[in-house]
Amino acid sequence: MRFPPVFDDAESAILLAMYEVANGTYSSYTLAWKLNPTVQVGTPPASVAFNDTRDATERLIVRGLVHGERFAGADGVYFDKLKLTRKGEQMAIQQRKTVEETEKALAAAEEQSAAFEKESDRP
């Protein structure tokens, strides 16, 4: 039996963001700002967001799901022209379906929980 691949929140967000842009490319910076829209560029939280996004991107590169050009800059290593590989596209589609199914299951569980609480509150 094969288990489906598991992605953390950052990896999942990157896969889905990259899949949603038809034939688009991202850099480490554009991904960081897209995934963290409330962060002000140049602040300590921006540095944390950039590093977290870059680390997640590197994990996806290691898994063969993303490729791009690697550069060194003021913030250390960063990537440009990031694209999903064919395998990355397949995983993004699979991940999108997994996220949708999980959200539906959570909503159903919350409804059942609320109904149970309402039922148990009766005298």
BARO-705614 format. One record per atom (N, C-alpha, C, CB): residue in one letter; z, x, y; chain; residue number from 0. Coordinates in pm, whole numbers. Each point is the difference from the previous one (the first is absolute). Glycine has a CB too. Example, Ala and Ser with C-alpha at 12.3 -4.5 7.8 and 13.67 -1.06 7.14 Angstrom:
+---------+--------+--------+--------+--------+-----+
! residuo !      w !      u !      v ! cadena ! num !
+---------+--------+--------+--------+--------+-----+
!       A !    780 !   1319 !   -569 !      A !   0 !
!       A !      0 !    -89 !    119 !      A !   0 !
!       A !      0 !     90 !    120 !      A !   0 !
!       A !    125 !   -189 !   -117 !      A !   0 !
!       S !   -197 !    154 !    222 !      A !   1 !
!       S !      6 !     82 !    119 !      A !   1 !
!       S !     73 !    -77 !    109 !      A !   1 !
!       S !   -215 !    118 !    -63 !      A !   1 !
+---------+--------+--------+--------+--------+-----+
This chain:
+---------+--------+--------+--------+--------+-----+
! residuo !      w !      u !      v ! cadena ! num !
+---------+--------+--------+--------+--------+-----+
!       M !      0 !     84 !   -118 !      A !   0 !
!       M !      0 !    -84 !    118 !      A !   0 !
!       M !      0 !     89 !    124 !      A !   0 !
!       M !    121 !   -185 !   -124 !      A !   0 !
!       R !   -211 !    156 !    216 !      A !   1 !
!       R !     -7 !     75 !    126 !      A !   1 !
!       R !     70 !    -77 !    109 !      A !   1 !
!       R !   -217 !    106 !    -69 !      A !   1 !
!       F !    296 !    -35 !    148 !      A !   2 !
!       F !     67 !    -62 !    112 !      A !   2 !
!       F !    -84 !     21 !    125 !      A !   2 !
!       F !    226 !     37 !   -107 !      A !   2 !
!       P !   -227 !   -135 !    197 !      A !   3 !
!       P !    -77 !     17 !    123 !      A !   3 !
!       P !     61 !    109 !     87 !      A !   3 !
!       P !    -69 !   -241 !     -8 !      A !   3 !
!       P !    -10 !    307 !     90 !      A !   4 !
!       P !     53 !    105 !     87 !      A !   4 !
!       P !    100 !    -59 !     99 !      A !   4 !
!       P !   -215 !    130 !    -24 !      A !   4 !
!       V !    310 !    -48 !     63 !      A !   5 !
!       V !    103 !    -42 !     94 !      A !   5 !
!       V !    -16 !     81 !    128 !      A !   5 !
!       V !    159 !    -63 !   -189 !      A !   5 !
!       F !   -158 !     -9 !    301 !      A !   6 !
!       F !    -12 !     63 !    131 !      A !   6 !
!       F !    122 !    -36 !     83 !      A !   6 !
!       F !   -253 !     -6 !    -11 !      A !   6 !
!       D !    301 !    102 !     91 !      A !   7 !
!       D !    108 !    -36 !     92 !      A !   7 !
!       D !    -59 !    -76 !    118 !      A !   7 !
!       D !    135 !    204 !    -69 !      A !   7 !
!       D !    -49 !   -250 !    159 !      A !   8 !
!       D !    -47 !    -85 !    111 !      A !   8 !
!       D !   -103 !     71 !     87 !      A !   8 !
!       D !    220 !   -114 !     -1 !      A !   8 !
!       A !   -197 !    242 !     31 !      A !   9 !
!       A !    -93 !     74 !     85 !      A !   9 !
!       A !   -135 !     19 !    -69 !      A !   9 !
!       A !    194 !    119 !    108 !      A !   9 !
!       E !   -192 !    -81 !   -235 !      A !  10 !
!       E !   -125 !     19 !    -75 !      A !  10 !
!       E !    -78 !   -131 !     -8 !      A !  10 !
!       E !    107 !    184 !   -134 !      A !  10 !
!       S !    -35 !   -293 !    107 !      A !  11 !
!       S !    -65 !   -131 !     -8 !      A !  11 !
!       S !    -63 !    -37 !    134 !      A !  11 !
!       S !    164 !    -70 !   -177 !      A !  11 !
!       A !    -90 !     90 !    286 !      A !  12 !
!       A !    -52 !    -33 !    133 !      A !  12 !
!       A !   -124 !     81 !     33 !      A !  12 !
!       A !    232 !    -58 !     73 !      A !  12 !
!       I !   -233 !    184 !   -110 !      A !  13 !
!       I !   -117 !     86 !     26 !      A !  13 !
!       I !   -120 !    -48 !    -81 !      A !  13 !
!       I !    152 !    195 !     46 !      A !  13 !
!       L !   -132 !   -221 !   -174 !      A !  14 !
!       L !   -111 !    -48 !    -83 !      A !  14 !
!       L !    -59 !   -128 !     57 !      A !  14 !
!       L !    107 !    104 !   -201 !      A !  14 !
!       L !    -20 !   -198 !    236 !      A !  15 !
!       L !    -49 !   -129 !     50 !      A !  15 !
!       L !    -67 !     14 !    137 !      A !  15 !
!       L !    182 !   -114 !   -129 !      A !  15 !
!       A !   -125 !    195 !    217 !      A !  16 !
!       A !    -61 !     21 !    132 !      A !  16 !
!       A !   -137 !     63 !    -13 !      A !  16 !
!       A !    227 !     25 !    102 !      A !  16 !
!       M !   -240 !     74 !   -188 !      A !  17 !
!       M !   -128 !     68 !    -17 !      A !  17 !
!       M !   -102 !    -92 !    -66 !      A !  17 !
!       M !    120 !    219 !    -16 !      A !  17 !
!       Y !    -77 !   -303 !    -76 !      A !  18 !
!       Y !    -92 !    -90 !    -68 !      A !  18 !
!       Y !    -53 !   -107 !     94 !      A !  18 !
!       Y !    122 !     41 !   -214 !      A !  18 !
!       E !    -39 !    -86 !    307 !      A !  19 !
!       E !    -39 !   -109 !     90 !      A !  19 !
!       E !   -103 !     41 !    104 !      A !  19 !
!       E !    225 !    -93 !    -35 !      A !  19 !
!       V !   -246 !    222 !     55 !      A !  20 !
!       V !    -99 !     47 !     97 !      A !  20 !
!       V !   -125 !     42 !    -78 !      A !  20 !
!       V !    181 !     77 !    166 !      A !  20 !
!       A !   -285 !   -158 !   -155 !      A !  21 !
!       A !   -123 !     27 !    -75 !      A !  21 !
!       A !    -61 !    132 !     42 !      A !  21 !
!       A !    -39 !   -246 !    -23 !      A !  21 !
!       N !     25 !    335 !    -71 !      A !  22 !
!       N !    -60 !    132 !     21 !      A !  22 !
!       N !     60 !     75 !    118 !      A !  22 !
!       N !   -209 !    -91 !    -97 !      A !  22 !
!       G !    333 !     60 !    128 !      A !  23 !
!       G !     67 !     67 !    111 !      A !  23 !
!       G !     72 !    125 !    -45 !      A !  23 !
!       G !     25 !   -219 !    112 !      A !  23 !
!       T !     13 !    298 !    -16 !      A !  24 !
!       T !     79 !    118 !    -29 !      A !  24 !
!       T !    123 !      0 !     90 !      A !  24 !
!       T !   -206 !    130 !    -71 !      A !  24 !
!       Y !    306 !    -62 !     26 !      A !  25 !
!       Y !    124 !     15 !     74 !      A !  25 !
!       Y !     34 !    147 !     10 !      A !  25 !
!       Y !     80 !   -227 !    -75 !      A !  25 !
!       S !     10 !    259 !    165 !      A !  26 !
!       S !     63 !    131 !      4 !      A !  26 !
!       S !    148 !    -24 !    -28 !      A !  26 !
!       S !   -170 !     98 !    167 !      A !  26 !
!       S !    245 !      8 !   -188 !      A !  27 !
!       S !    144 !    -14 !    -18 !      A !  27 !
!       S !     61 !    -71 !    119 !      A !  27 !
!       S !      6 !    209 !   -140 !      A !  27 !
!       Y !    -57 !   -178 !    259 !      A !  28 !
!       Y !     54 !    -59 !    122 !      A !  28 !
!       Y !    -32 !   -149 !     11 !      A !  28 !
!       Y !    -22 !    222 !    110 !      A !  28 !
!       T !   -104 !   -260 !   -130 !      A !  29 !
!       T !    -36 !   -141 !     14 !      A !  29 !
!       T !     70 !    -86 !   -104 !      A !  29 !
!       T !   -221 !     69 !     93 !      A !  29 !
!       L !    239 !    -14 !   -213 !      A !  30 !
!       L !     75 !    -74 !   -102 !      A !  30 !
!       L !    145 !    -17 !     41 !      A !  30 !
!       L !   -154 !     88 !   -177 !      A !  30 !
!       A !    215 !     19 !    227 !      A !  31 !
!       A !    141 !     -7 !     40 !      A !  31 !
!       A !     20 !   -106 !    108 !      A !  31 !
!       A !     28 !    242 !    -57 !      A !  31 !
!       W !   -119 !   -249 !    154 !      A !  32 !
!       W !     17 !    -96 !    109 !      A !  32 !
!       W !    -33 !   -142 !    -46 !      A !  32 !
!       W !    -55 !    180 !    165 !      A !  32 !
!       K !    -42 !   -194 !   -255 !      A !  33 !
!       K !    -33 !   -133 !    -52 !      A !  33 !
!       K !    117 !    -57 !    -80 !      A !  33 !
!       K !   -245 !     62 !     -7 !      A !  33 !
!       L !    309 !     23 !    -73 !      A !  34 !
!       L !    108 !    -47 !    -85 !      A !  34 !
!       L !    133 !    -12 !     74 !      A !  34 !
!       L !   -117 !    105 !   -192 !      A !  34 !
!       N !    125 !    -44 !    309 !      A !  35 !
!       N !    124 !     -1 !     79 !      A !  35 !
!       N !    -34 !    -35 !    145 !      A !  35 !
!       N !    108 !    173 !   -152 !      A !  35 !
!       P !   -156 !   -294 !    178 !      A !  36 !
!       P !    -51 !    -35 !    132 !      A !  36 !
!       P !    104 !     -2 !    112 !      A !  36 !
!       P !   -170 !   -130 !   -118 !      A !  36 !
!       T !    298 !    118 !     84 !      A !  37 !
!       T !    102 !     -7 !    104 !      A !  37 !
!       T !     52 !    137 !     41 !      A !  37 !
!       T !     64 !   -222 !    -88 !      A !  37 !
!       V !   -106 !    326 !     19 !      A !  38 !
!       V !     48 !    135 !     30 !      A !  38 !
!       V !    -76 !     58 !    119 !      A !  38 !
!       V !     60 !     35 !   -242 !      A !  38 !
!       Q !     13 !     22 !    336 !      A !  39 !
!       Q !    -60 !     64 !    117 !      A !  39 !
!       Q !    -42 !    143 !    -36 !      A !  39 !
!       Q !    141 !   -143 !    156 !      A !  39 !
!       V !   -267 !    176 !   -133 !      A !  40 !
!       V !    -51 !    134 !    -27 !      A !  40 !
!       V !     79 !    102 !     81 !      A !  40 !
!       V !   -231 !    -94 !    -48 !      A !  40 !
!       G !    265 !    206 !    -16 !      A !  41 !
!       G !     71 !    107 !     68 !      A !  41 !
!       G !    151 !     -9 !     -9 !      A !  41 !
!       G !   -191 !     11 !    151 !      A !  41 !
!       T !    243 !   -113 !   -219 !      A !  42 !
!       T !    144 !    -17 !    -14 !      A !  42 !
!       T !     45 !     49 !   -138 !      A !  42 !
!       T !     -5 !   -197 !    158 !      A !  42 !
!       P !    135 !    222 !   -176 !      A !  43 !
!       P !     48 !     39 !   -134 !      A !  43 !
!       P !    -36 !   -101 !   -110 !      A !  43 !
!       P !    186 !    119 !    113 !      A !  43 !
!       P !   -176 !   -251 !    -87 !      A !  44 !
!       P !    -44 !    -94 !   -105 !      A !  44 !
!       P !   -148 !     15 !    -34 !      A !  44 !
!       P !    177 !   -158 !     77 !      A !  44 !
!       A !   -259 !    196 !     20 !      A !  45 !
!       A !   -143 !     20 !    -26 !      A !  45 !
!       A !    -20 !    118 !    -94 !      A !  45 !
!       A !    -57 !    -95 !    225 !      A !  45 !
!       S !    136 !    199 !   -205 !      A !  46 !
!       S !     -9 !    117 !    -88 !      A !  46 !
!       S !     38 !    -37 !   -143 !      A !  46 !
!       S !     54 !    150 !    195 !      A !  46 !
!       V !     51 !   -230 !   -210 !      A !  47 !
!       V !     42 !    -45 !   -133 !      A !  47 !
!       V !   -109 !    -86 !    -63 !      A !  47 !
!       V !    242 !      6 !     72 !      A !  47 !
!       A !   -300 !    -98 !      6 !      A !  48 !
!       A !   -106 !    -88 !    -51 !      A !  48 !
!       A !   -121 !     82 !    -44 !      A !  48 !
!       A !     79 !   -184 !    152 !      A !  48 !
!       F !   -116 !    284 !    -70 !      A !  49 !
!       F !   -113 !     85 !    -35 !      A !  49 !
!       F !     27 !     76 !   -130 !      A !  49 !
!       F !    -57 !     22 !    245 !      A !  49 !
!       N !    174 !     39 !   -255 !      A !  50 !
!       N !     33 !     78 !   -120 !      A !  50 !
!       N !      5 !    -87 !   -125 !      A !  50 !
!       N !    129 !    157 !    143 !      A !  50 !
!       D !    -70 !   -277 !   -131 !      A !  51 !
!       D !      5 !    -91 !   -115 !      A !  51 !
!       D !   -140 !    -43 !    -44 !      A !  51 !
!       D !    224 !    -81 !     78 !      A !  51 !
!       T !   -310 !     52 !     20 !      A !  52 !
!       T !   -137 !    -42 !    -31 !      A !  52 !
!       T !    -78 !    115 !    -63 !      A !  52 !
!       T !      7 !   -164 !    189 !      A !  52 !
!       R !      9 !    284 !   -132 !      A !  53 !
!       R !    -70 !    116 !    -57 !      A !  53 !
!       R !     47 !     28 !   -142 !      A !  53 !
!       R !    -24 !     96 !    230 !      A !  53 !
!       D !    155 !   -105 !   -254 !      A !  54 !
!       D !     53 !     24 !   -135 !      A !  54 !
!       D !    -56 !   -102 !   -100 !      A !  54 !
!       D !    209 !     96 !    101 !      A !  54 !
!       A !   -213 !   -222 !    -61 !      A !  55 !
!       A !    -55 !   -104 !    -88 !      A !  55 !
!       A !   -149 !     24 !    -25 !      A !  55 !
!       A !    171 !   -165 !     86 !      A !  55 !
!       T !   -242 !    207 !     18 !      A !  56 !
!       T !   -143 !     31 !    -14 !      A !  56 !
!       T !    -20 !    115 !    -99 !      A !  56 !
!       T !    -41 !    -80 !    236 !      A !  56 !
!       E !    125 !    182 !   -226 !      A !  57 !
!       E !    -11 !    114 !    -92 !      A !  57 !
!       E !     24 !    -44 !   -144 !      A !  57 !
!       E !     77 !    154 !    182 !      A !  57 !
!       R !     17 !   -246 !   -203 !      A !  58 !
!       R !     24 !    -50 !   -137 !      A !  58 !
!       R !   -122 !    -75 !    -52 !      A !  58 !
!       R !    247 !    -17 !     49 !      A !  58 !
!       L !   -315 !    -57 !     39 !      A !  59 !
!       L !   -122 !    -71 !    -42 !      A !  59 !
!       L !   -114 !     98 !    -26 !      A !  59 !
!       L !     72 !   -200 !    133 !      A !  59 !
!       I !    -78 !    308 !    -57 !      A !  60 !
!       I !   -102 !    103 !    -25 !      A !  60 !
!       I !     23 !     65 !   -136 !      A !  60 !
!       I !    -21 !     43 !    248 !      A !  60 !
!       V !    147 !    -12 !   -277 !      A !  61 !
!       V !     35 !     62 !   -129 !      A !  61 !
!       V !    -42 !    -91 !   -115 !      A !  61 !
!       V !    194 !    121 !    107 !      A !  61 !
!       R !   -182 !   -251 !    -89 !      A !  62 !
!       R !    -35 !    -96 !   -105 !      A !  62 !
!       R !   -150 !    -27 !     -5 !      A !  62 !
!       R !    225 !   -102 !     27 !      A !  62 !
!       G !   -302 !    163 !     64 !      A !  63 !
!       G !   -145 !    -17 !     -1 !      A !  63 !
!       G !    -47 !   -132 !     59 !      A !  63 !
!       G !     -4 !    145 !   -198 !      A !  63 !
!       L !     84 !   -208 !    284 !      A !  64 !
!       L !    -35 !   -130 !     54 !      A !  64 !
!       L !    -57 !      8 !    142 !      A !  64 !
!       L !    178 !    -96 !   -143 !      A !  64 !
!       V !   -152 !    206 !    212 !      A !  65 !
!       V !    -43 !     19 !    138 !      A !  65 !
!       V !    -54 !    142 !     13 !      A !  65 !
!       V !    172 !   -168 !     89 !      A !  65 !
!       H !   -270 !    186 !     -2 !      A !  66 !
!       H !    -48 !    135 !     30 !      A !  66 !
!       H !    -32 !      9 !    148 !      A !  66 !
!       H !    -93 !     27 !   -234 !      A !  66 !
!       G !     94 !     95 !    284 !      A !  67 !
!       G !    -31 !     22 !    141 !      A !  67 !
!       G !      4 !    147 !     32 !      A !  67 !
!       G !     93 !   -224 !     57 !      A !  67 !
!       E !   -111 !    256 !     70 !      A !  68 !
!       E !      2 !    139 !     45 !      A !  68 !
!       E !    140 !     36 !     46 !      A !  68 !
!       E !   -243 !    -13 !     68 !      A !  68 !
!       R !    290 !    132 !   -107 !      A !  69 !
!       R !    134 !     46 !     34 !      A !  69 !
!       R !     -7 !     98 !    115 !      A !  69 !
!       R !     76 !    -34 !   -237 !      A !  69 !
!       F !     15 !     15 !    334 !      A !  70 !
!       F !      8 !     88 !    117 !      A !  70 !
!       F !    145 !     36 !     25 !      A !  70 !
!       F !   -207 !   -104 !     99 !      A !  70 !
!       A !    228 !    204 !    -15 !      A !  71 !
!       A !    135 !     36 !     46 !      A !  71 !
!       A !      5 !    -18 !    150 !      A !  71 !
!       A !     32 !    165 !   -191 !      A !  71 !
!       G !     77 !   -222 !    238 !      A !  72 !
!       G !     14 !    -24 !    144 !      A !  72 !
!       G !    144 !     15 !     42 !      A !  72 !
!       G !   -195 !   -153 !     -5 !      A !  72 !
!       A !    227 !    102 !    122 !      A !  73 !
!       A !    135 !     11 !     54 !      A !  73 !
!       A !    103 !    -69 !    -88 !      A !  73 !
!       A !    -98 !     10 !    228 !      A !  73 !
!       D !     58 !   -115 !   -299 !      A !  74 !
!       D !     91 !    -73 !    -88 !      A !  74 !
!       D !     -6 !     49 !   -144 !      A !  74 !
!       D !    -26 !   -197 !    149 !      A !  74 !
!       G !    -38 !    311 !   -171 !      A !  75 !
!       G !    -17 !     51 !   -136 !      A !  75 !
!       G !   -131 !    -48 !    -59 !      A !  75 !
!       G !    249 !      6 !    -30 !      A !  75 !
!       V !   -253 !    -15 !   -100 !      A !  76 !
!       V !   -122 !    -43 !    -69 !      A !  76 !
!       V !    -25 !   -147 !     30 !      A !  76 !
!       V !     37 !    171 !   -184 !      A !  76 !
!       Y !   -163 !   -203 !    209 !      A !  77 !
!       Y !    -40 !   -140 !     15 !      A !  77 !
!       Y !   -139 !    -14 !    -60 !      A !  77 !
!       Y !    141 !    -32 !    211 !      A !  77 !
!       F !   -181 !    -92 !   -232 !      A !  78 !
!       F !   -128 !    -29 !    -63 !      A !  78 !
!       F !    -87 !    -83 !     92 !      A !  78 !
!       F !    106 !     10 !   -226 !      A !  78 !
!       D !   -236 !     12 !    217 !      A !  79 !
!       D !    -97 !    -77 !     77 !      A !  79 !
!       D !   -107 !    -49 !    -95 !      A !  79 !
!       D !     46 !    135 !    211 !      A !  79 !
!       K !   -118 !   -237 !   -169 !      A !  80 !
!       K !   -108 !    -60 !    -79 !      A !  80 !
!       K !     50 !    -41 !   -138 !      A !  80 !
!       K !   -167 !    140 !    125 !      A !  80 !
!       L !    286 !   -200 !   -127 !      A !  81 !
!       L !     57 !    -48 !   -127 !      A !  81 !
!       L !    -76 !   -123 !    -47 !      A !  81 !
!       L !    225 !     91 !     63 !      A !  81 !
!       K !   -259 !    -90 !   -190 !      A !  82 !
!       K !    -69 !   -113 !    -62 !      A !  82 !
!       K !     58 !    -19 !   -140 !      A !  82 !
!       K !   -212 !     42 !    134 !      A !  82 !
!       L !    198 !   -164 !   -182 !      A !  83 !
!       L !     37 !    -27 !   -138 !      A !  83 !
!       L !   -107 !     55 !    -93 !      A !  83 !
!       L !    127 !   -207 !     70 !      A !  83 !
!       T !    -85 !    262 !   -183 !      A !  84 !
!       T !    -94 !     36 !   -105 !      A !  84 !
!       T !    -35 !   -129 !    -75 !      A !  84 !
!       T !     95 !    239 !    -22 !      A !  84 !
!       R !   -187 !   -233 !    -69 !      A !  85 !
!       R !    -33 !   -119 !    -81 !      A !  85 !
!       R !    125 !    -47 !    -74 !      A !  85 !
!       R !   -240 !     77 !    -26 !      A !  85 !
!       K !    313 !     17 !    -30 !      A !  86 !
!       K !    126 !    -34 !    -68 !      A !  86 !
!       K !     99 !    -60 !     99 !      A !  86 !
!       K !    -38 !    186 !   -168 !      A !  86 !
!       G !     40 !   -135 !    291 !      A !  87 !
!       G !     88 !    -53 !    104 !      A !  87 !
!       G !    -35 !   -144 !     35 !      A !  87 !
!       G !     27 !    230 !     89 !      A !  87 !
!       E !   -156 !   -259 !    -83 !      A !  88 !
!       E !    -44 !   -138 !     26 !      A !  88 !
!       E !     49 !    -93 !   -110 !      A !  88 !
!       E !   -202 !     86 !    122 !      A !  88 !
!       Q !    189 !    -41 !   -246 !      A !  89 !
!       Q !     45 !    -80 !   -114 !      A !  89 !
!       Q !    150 !    -26 !      9 !      A !  89 !
!       Q !   -185 !     95 !   -142 !      A !  89 !
!       M !    262 !      9 !    174 !      A !  90 !
!       M !    145 !    -14 !     10 !      A !  90 !
!       M !     39 !    -88 !    118 !      A !  90 !
!       M !     26 !    225 !   -105 !      A !  90 !
!       A !   -101 !   -217 !    216 !      A !  91 !
!       A !     29 !    -83 !    117 !      A !  91 !
!       A !    -20 !   -148 !    -33 !      A !  91 !
!       A !    -69 !    189 !    152 !      A !  91 !
!       I !    -36 !   -220 !   -225 !      A !  92 !
!       I !    -26 !   -138 !    -41 !      A !  92 !
!       I !    112 !    -48 !    -91 !      A !  92 !
!       I !   -249 !     37 !     19 !      A !  92 !
!       Q !    285 !     46 !   -114 !      A !  93 !
!       Q !    107 !    -34 !    -93 !      A !  93 !
!       Q !    133 !    -17 !     75 !      A !  93 !
!       Q !   -121 !    127 !   -184 !      A !  93 !
!       Q !    149 !    -39 !    279 !      A !  94 !
!       Q !    124 !     -6 !     76 !      A !  94 !
!       Q !      5 !   -124 !     88 !      A !  94 !
!       Q !     11 !    250 !     -2 !      A !  94 !
!       R !   -124 !   -285 !     61 !      A !  95 !
!       R !     -5 !   -121 !     83 !      A !  95 !
!       R !     38 !   -122 !    -83 !      A !  95 !
!       R !   -178 !    103 !    144 !      A !  95 !
!       K !    123 !   -112 !   -265 !      A !  96 !
!       K !     31 !   -113 !    -88 !      A !  96 !
!       K !    148 !      3 !    -41 !      A !  96 !
!       K !   -238 !     -1 !    -84 !      A !  96 !
!       T !    290 !    118 !     56 !      A !  97 !
!       T !    141 !     14 !    -37 !      A !  97 !
!       T !     91 !    -45 !    114 !      A !  97 !
!       T !    -59 !    190 !   -153 !      A !  97 !
!       V !     27 !   -149 !    275 !      A !  98 !
!       V !     80 !    -39 !    116 !      A !  98 !
!       V !     -5 !   -152 !     18 !      A !  98 !
!       V !    -46 !    222 !    110 !      A !  98 !
!       E !    -72 !   -281 !   -122 !      A !  99 !
!       E !    -13 !   -145 !     14 !      A !  99 !
!       E !     82 !    -74 !   -105 !      A !  99 !
!       E !   -230 !     32 !     95 !      A !  99 !
!       E !    223 !     14 !   -220 !      A ! 100 !
!       E !     76 !    -64 !   -108 !      A ! 100 !
!       E !    150 !     16 !     23 !      A ! 100 !
!       E !   -190 !     44 !   -159 !      A ! 100 !
!       T !    233 !     72 !    205 !      A ! 101 !
!       T !    142 !     24 !     26 !      A ! 101 !
!       T !     50 !    -90 !    111 !      A ! 101 !
!       T !    -27 !    237 !    -76 !      A ! 101 !
!       E !    -53 !   -250 !    183 !      A ! 102 !
!       E !     40 !    -86 !    111 !      A ! 102 !
!       E !     12 !   -146 !    -44 !      A ! 102 !
!       E !   -113 !    158 !    160 !      A ! 102 !
!       K !     21 !   -204 !   -245 !      A ! 103 !
!       K !      8 !   -137 !    -51 !      A ! 103 !
!       K !    124 !    -18 !    -86 !      A ! 103 !
!       K !   -250 !    -16 !      4 !      A ! 103 !
!       A !    279 !    113 !    -90 !      A ! 104 !
!       A !    117 !     -9 !    -87 !      A ! 104 !
!       A !    129 !      1 !     82 !      A ! 104 !
!       A !   -128 !    115 !   -182 !      A ! 104 !
!       L !    135 !    -33 !    286 !      A ! 105 !
!       L !    118 !      3 !     86 !      A ! 105 !
!       L !     20 !   -132 !     73 !      A ! 105 !
!       L !    -31 !    246 !     28 !      A ! 105 !
!       A !    -79 !   -304 !     21 !      A ! 106 !
!       A !     10 !   -128 !     69 !      A ! 106 !
!       A !     50 !   -108 !    -95 !      A ! 106 !
!       A !   -186 !     68 !    154 !      A ! 106 !
!       A !    135 !    -68 !   -277 !      A ! 107 !
!       A !     44 !    -99 !    -99 !      A ! 107 !
!       A !    148 !     21 !    -35 !      A ! 107 !
!       A !   -235 !    -13 !    -93 !      A ! 107 !
!       A !    277 !    136 !     81 !      A ! 108 !
!       A !    140 !     29 !    -32 !      A ! 108 !
!       A !     92 !    -43 !    114 !      A ! 108 !
!       A !    -73 !    193 !   -143 !      A ! 108 !
!       E !     29 !   -172 !    267 !      A ! 109 !
!       E !     80 !    -43 !    115 !      A ! 109 !
!       E !     12 !   -152 !      4 !      A ! 109 !
!       E !    -74 !    203 !    127 !      A ! 109 !
!       E !    -33 !   -273 !   -159 !      A ! 110 !
!       E !      4 !   -146 !     -4 !      A ! 110 !
!       E !     97 !    -48 !   -108 !      A ! 110 !
!       E !   -237 !    -10 !     84 !      A ! 110 !
!       Q !    231 !     72 !   -201 !      A ! 111 !
!       Q !     90 !    -38 !   -109 !      A ! 111 !
!       Q !    145 !     30 !     37 !      A ! 111 !
!       Q !   -183 !     44 !   -166 !      A ! 111 !
!       S !    205 !     68 !    231 !      A ! 112 !
!       S !    135 !     37 !     41 !      A ! 112 !
!       S !     55 !    -99 !    102 !      A ! 112 !
!       S !    -54 !    241 !    -42 !      A ! 112 !
!       A !    -29 !   -279 !    139 !      A ! 113 !
!       A !     42 !    -97 !    100 !      A ! 113 !
!       A !     29 !   -135 !    -64 !      A ! 113 !
!       A !   -137 !    120 !    173 !      A ! 113 !
!       A !     55 !   -161 !   -268 !      A ! 114 !
!       A !     21 !   -127 !    -69 !      A ! 114 !
!       A !    130 !      6 !    -82 !      A ! 114 !
!       A !   -250 !    -39 !    -10 !      A ! 114 !
!       F !    276 !    151 !    -53 !      A ! 115 !
!       F !    122 !     15 !    -78 !      A ! 115 !
!       F !    123 !     -5 !     89 !      A ! 115 !
!       F !   -126 !    137 !   -168 !      A ! 115 !
!       E !    119 !    -68 !    282 !      A ! 116 !
!       E !    113 !     -2 !     96 !      A ! 116 !
!       E !     26 !   -141 !     51 !      A ! 116 !
!       E !    -54 !    235 !     68 !      A ! 116 !
!       K !    -53 !   -305 !    -38 !      A ! 117 !
!       K !     12 !   -137 !     49 !      A ! 117 !
!       K !     64 !    -88 !   -106 !      A ! 117 !
!       K !   -200 !     32 !    146 !      A ! 117 !
!       E !    159 !    -12 !   -271 !      A ! 118 !
!       E !     53 !    -78 !   -112 !      A ! 118 !
!       E !    146 !     33 !    -26 !      A ! 118 !
!       E !   -229 !     -8 !   -100 !      A ! 118 !
!       S !    265 !    136 !    112 !      A ! 119 !
!       S !    139 !     40 !    -27 !      A ! 119 !
!       S !     95 !    -38 !    113 !      A ! 119 !
!       S !    -89 !    187 !   -137 !      A ! 119 !
!       D !     35 !   -216 !    256 !      A ! 120 !
!       D !     84 !    -40 !    115 !      A ! 120 !
!       D !     39 !   -146 !     -7 !      A ! 120 !
!       D !   -113 !    173 !    138 !      A ! 120 !
!       R !     53 !   -248 !   -227 !      A ! 121 !
!       R !     33 !   -142 !    -13 !      A ! 121 !
!       R !    141 !    -14 !    -57 !      A ! 121 !
!       R !   -245 !    -61 !    -33 !      A ! 121 !
!       P !    319 !    -40 !     81 !      A ! 122 !
!       P !    136 !    -20 !    -53 !      A ! 122 !
!       P !      2 !    -61 !   -139 !      A ! 122 !
!       P !     78 !    -26 !    232 !      A ! 122 !
+---------+--------+--------+--------+--------+-----+
